[in-house]
Amino acid sequence: MKTLDHWIGGKPVAGTSGTYGPVTDPATGARTAQVALASVDEVDTAVAAAKDAFRTWGTTSLAKRTAVLFAYRALLDAHREELARLITAEHGKVHADALGEVARGLEIVELACGITEKLKGELSTQVSTRVDVAAIRQPLGVVAGITPFNFPAMVPMWMFPLAIACGNTFVLKPSEKVPSAALRLAELATEAGLPDGVLNVVNGDKAAVDRLLEHPDIAAVSFVGSTPIARHIHTTASANGKRVQALGGAKNHMLVLPDADLDLAADAAINAAYGSAGERCMAVSVLVAVGDTADPLIEKITERAGKLRIGPGDDPASEMGPLITRAHRDKVASYVHGAAAQGAEVVLDGTGFTVTGHEDGHWLGISLLDKVTPAMDAYRDEIFGPVLCLVRADSYEQAMELINSSPWGNGTAIFTRDGGAARRFQLEVQAGMVGVNVPIPVPVGYHSFGGWKDSLFGDHHVYGNDGVHFYTRGKVITTRWPDPEDGGVNLGFPSNH
């Protein structure tokens, strides 16, 4: 059995805890490797390596930092296919989707390559007689990232490239279900010239996470995952004096007005609800159909769903792969059965789907639920699978009340030809990311990603300017070089004269 260990101090480090977790191929259900789960001592070793590296990395010139990042970007580009294969093997998403994930992660590496512009600071001269004031931003020290299974490469790259570009050192705790991509990212960083200890990877479970949240040498924690865990991360890390950005769950609504292009809306619903088997925090999981749009939308979605090819992620013909684990597959399926029991109409039931030759894979076909109400479990919970709920609304106002009543506010979208309605929606909707005729409005790297309400705990979004501000702290320096005749005692409050 292949064993996946840690990456500490610029080299692979074998686990010593004696505890391992399974790594499986979701398409077959077969166990392909085991991953070492870090003990508290092993987490401490990684943090100590990062702390030692910060002594020099934190004062390394921007020119040298960006030279490493440019080299890293080139290596990542050259290894796109390899990284995508690692993602598919452990997550199950189709190869094209995995390649897209790597590409979106590369956007943040490219942003980090331009960190000199983001950290250039400000200077005001002659604010008082012979007095200048400068504002600069400096790194925090050792920072940590805790990332989910659904984007094994992209979400880590949302965090550590900017963090290390700003002069911090990093300890990454990826999901133990999908460790290989994160380990390979760290190996490539070392190959690019990143000094030992600047980027470390520790695999682990709750014990490792809790140690990161409590460790006195960690200054900040970034997290992406479910809302209950995000809330725990924020509460615990904040109580231990750390800066925190914790992105939680979502129930993203897509509003379709009667004037919308329904073919475009149906295509978007299919792509956004069922891409990556629905295992995306930005997946559309609720379709809100206003007026008489519901029936034609259902017809168009059903027609398109019947043509989708579900199969192993490494099959070029596959458009959707399996779910991450058997337990998660069964949990998602239970929402389809539960919705029927609670009064929803099951238009498409994917719970009996399987793939010939891969019967032990974690398969779930496409499910579409109509006449869903906010009281149903399928509406209230984050399902995180290929299940789309359709809710009928009589008016725009009723639809907006429904969307804004959700405890989540990650992403949302409106489909319409009416510019006034679209403008009103983007100002009134209570969500952090909004799409107009765009179903998954994930911002480009030089903007920031983050939601509202129970979708984000903390003050900063991920990457973009928010990311730079999260991984740095401000310092204001007031300077005066007096002339020989200056002097004398003055106990008054400093003034600008």
Secondary structure, DSSP 8 states (H G I E B T S, - for coil): -EEE-EEETTEEE---S--EEEEE-TTT--EEEEEE---HHHHHHHHHHHHHHHHHHTTS-HHHHHHHHHHHHHHHHHTHHHHHHHHHHHH---HHHHHHHHHHHHHHHHHHHTHHHHT--EEEEEEETTEEEEEEEEE-SEEEEE--SS-TTHHHHHHHHHHHHTT-EEEEE--TTS-HHHHHHHHHHHHTT--TTSEEE---SHHHHHHHHH-TTEEEEEEES-HHHHHHHHHHHHHTT-EEEEE----EEEEE-TTS-HHHHHHHHHHHHHGGGG--TT-EEEEEEEGGGHHHHHHHHHHHHTT--B--TTSTT-SB---S-HHHHHHHHHHHHHHHHTT-EEEE--TT---TT-TTS-----EEEES--TTSHHHHS---SSEEEEEEESSHHHHHHHHHTSSEESEEEEE-S-HHHHHHHHHHS--SEEEES-SS----TTS-B--EETTEEES--BSHHHHHHHTEEEEEEEEE---TT------S-----
